[in-house]
Amino acid sequence: MKFFVDTADTEEIRELADTGLLDGVTTNPSLVAKTGRDFFEVIQEICGLIDGPVSAEVAATEFPAMLEEGKKLAGLAENIAVKVPLTMAGLKTCAELSRAGTQVNVTLCFSAAQAILAAKAGAAFISPFVGRLDDIGQTGMDLIADIVQIYDNYPNLKTEVLVASIRNPTHIVDAALMGADVCTIPPNVLKQLVSHPLTDKGLAAFLADWEKTGQTILG
């Protein structure tokens, strides 16, 4: 399963990219706005930090403007994935851009029916929002299971299931068990994956025993 990080903070992306764990980045207008920086400057900087897909989202809601914005975003870097909302205009834009060879991430997916439409439109990625479904009393991971099963029924479909709105490490483990292709993860949750109290306890014991030997590895 691929790991994308869900942020527009370039320093955070640089730090995580150095670990070798990142396969891509997703952004949205809210995340870019938090930086207080120029939109295009931020996106281009991120594209220089990561070899994998960088999702940059359109702001228009009507097809003609959405398509033009998508084309402009796609021209910023070779690894841009244009992000469009799951609306009729978004699906039409997805189809046009996909036919032209641009990767498209269809976002704000909340049903399996919507995911079918995105795949039909040629989306490279579909982004179901599991945390937001949990927030309204549904089980977001049930949607992931449904989409994975549907896509697996049709091997010719190339759309990858990109689990979004992740709130905790359990979402990530469940997504991996279900066979999702990608998780896009907030930086703080990604860092939580490494933590376990028994790891900390074991390391402390090893270090204490090593110190008693009075030896050093580097001399």
Secondary structure as UniProt FT lines:
FT   STRAND          2..6
FT   HELIX           10..17
FT   TURN            18..20
FT   STRAND          24..26
FT   HELIX           29..35
FT   HELIX           39..49
FT   STRAND          54..57
FT   HELIX           63..74
FT   TURN            75..76
FT   TURN            78..79
FT   STRAND          80..85
FT   HELIX           88..99
FT   TURN            100..101
FT   STRAND          103..109
FT   HELIX           112..120
FT   TURN            121..122
FT   STRAND          125..129
FT   HELIX           130..135
FT   TURN            136..137
FT   HELIX           140..152
FT   TURN            155..156
FT   STRAND          160..164
FT   HELIX           169..178
FT   STRAND          182..185
FT   HELIX           187..192
FT   TURN            193..194
FT   HELIX           197..213
//
